[in-house]
Amino acid sequence: MTSSYGLAGRAAVVTGATRGIGLAVARQLADAGALVCVTARDAADVRRTAAELGGIGLAGDVADPEHVRALVELALREFGRIDVLVNNAATNQPYGLLMDVDPDAWRDAFTVNVEAALRLVQGVWHGWMREHGGAVVNVCTEGAGHVGPRVGAYGTSKAALLHLTQQLAGELAPGVRVNSVSPGLVRTEMARFVWEPGEEEVAAGLPLGRIGEPEDIARAVVWLASDAAEWITGADLLVDGGTRVRAAYSAQAYAVHDRLRSAAPPRP
Ligand SMILES: NC(=O)c1ccc[n+]([C@@H]2O[C@H](COP(=O)([O-])OP(=O)(O)OC[C@H]3O[C@@H](n4cnc5c(N)ncnc54)[C@H](OP(=O)(O)O)[C@@H]3O)[C@@H](O)[C@H]2O)c1
């Protein structure tokens, strides 16, 4: 980051911050001068990350309301403020056709991907942001915009998170901005099962020619959390290397377009 975008001295809570996109977000926030509080389930990873960032951390599961409460309390006690909340932790389980999915496992996905985000926003709102303002960024997914094979639980929960983002943006304005970032395929553990066997193939099909790196997503998250985005709320920023437009630019789409264009009426 070359600019602090007004983040210097502000305090941020980032969930799922020990690897992948969350770690990149936490690093960029710290580089911008923010105080950072991280969480994830693995305690050793949380300790290592907090030490690297010169910040604080608390190990736990965001699905546990008690952990969420303790996390917010810790950040308020140590930093005296929470200006930025990044809801990044998520699960892509259960994987499979919805007709075969155990409804309890489906509900677990919603607990982590949607309910935890709401609980965290409630915590920071009542603890700091209602009086002092702030910014929330939820990490959704490009896939929330369409259906896909065997990702029904993940997709429906992320679509709910997208809607939650917009609902909260309406309810918490003008003091608190709430936005989301929707990544395409990014080189992280969560998506390894997709990119490892097929990176070249996927990259070749993308308008920008490569899969995403965690830093690509982090730059968008940090920007939305910063004063540079002070007039943006309820927005979803797609950071996907052109995944969403891929279909329109496929060879087949070009062929159809060329055929239709040749049949188009002459310009008046
Ligand atoms: N990678 C992609 O292609 C992609 C695409 C679209 C959207 N996304 C979204 O981007 C976000 C980050 O994903 P990622 O790919 O960076 O994943 P990742 O590399 O697997 O990292 C996930 C992070 O979240 C933590 N975490 C997972 N479950 C948690 C829980 N219940 N409570 C607390 N912490 C938890 C993990 O640590 P512990 O395991 O120690 O808890 C880890 O720090 C997610 O919201 C994901 O849906 C990713």
The ligand as a Gaussian input file, in Angstrom:
#p B3LYP/6-31G(d) Opt

LIG

0 1
 N      -10.217000     -18.598000      -2.400000
 C      -11.183000     -18.347000      -3.273000
 O      -11.106000     -18.697000      -4.470000
 C      -12.395000     -17.577000      -2.816000
 C      -13.329000     -17.205000      -3.796000
 C      -14.455000     -16.503000      -3.417000
 C      -14.637000     -16.136000      -2.088000
 N      -13.719000     -16.507000      -1.146000
 C      -13.963000     -16.100000       0.228000
 O      -12.800000     -15.488000       0.760000
 C      -12.783000     -15.662000       2.171000
 C      -11.444000     -16.184000       2.615000
 O      -11.229000     -17.432000       2.021000
 P       -9.768000     -18.013000       1.719000
 O       -9.845000     -18.604000       0.380000
 O       -8.737000     -17.004000       2.040000
 O       -9.762000     -19.222000       2.788000
 P       -8.550000     -19.937000       3.552000
 O       -7.251000     -19.726000       2.876000
 O       -9.015000     -21.318000       3.774000
 O       -8.498000     -19.152000       4.952000
 C       -9.598000     -19.182000       5.799000
 C       -9.267000     -18.444000       7.090000
 O      -10.427000     -18.418000       7.898000
 C      -10.190000     -19.109000       9.140000
 N      -11.452000     -19.754000       9.500000
 C      -12.116000     -20.695000       8.797000
 N      -13.246000     -21.044000       9.434000
 C      -13.294000     -20.290000      10.559000
 C      -14.211000     -20.202000      11.634000
 N      -15.316000     -20.954000      11.674000
 N      -13.957000     -19.329000      12.643000
 C      -12.842000     -18.558000      12.609000
 N      -11.938000     -18.599000      11.617000
 C      -12.167000     -19.475000      10.605000
 C       -9.001000     -20.042000       8.821000
 O       -8.232000     -20.407000       9.966000
 P       -8.624000     -21.696000      10.874000
 O       -8.769000     -22.858000       9.937000
 O       -7.475000     -21.825000      11.849000
 O       -9.905000     -21.349000      11.567000
 C       -8.191000     -19.130000       7.907000
 O       -7.494000     -18.161000       8.654000
 C      -13.969000     -16.577000       2.492000
 O      -15.059000     -15.794000       2.903000
 C      -14.271000     -17.234000       1.168000
 O      -15.609000     -17.666000       1.077000
 C      -12.597000     -17.229000      -1.487000

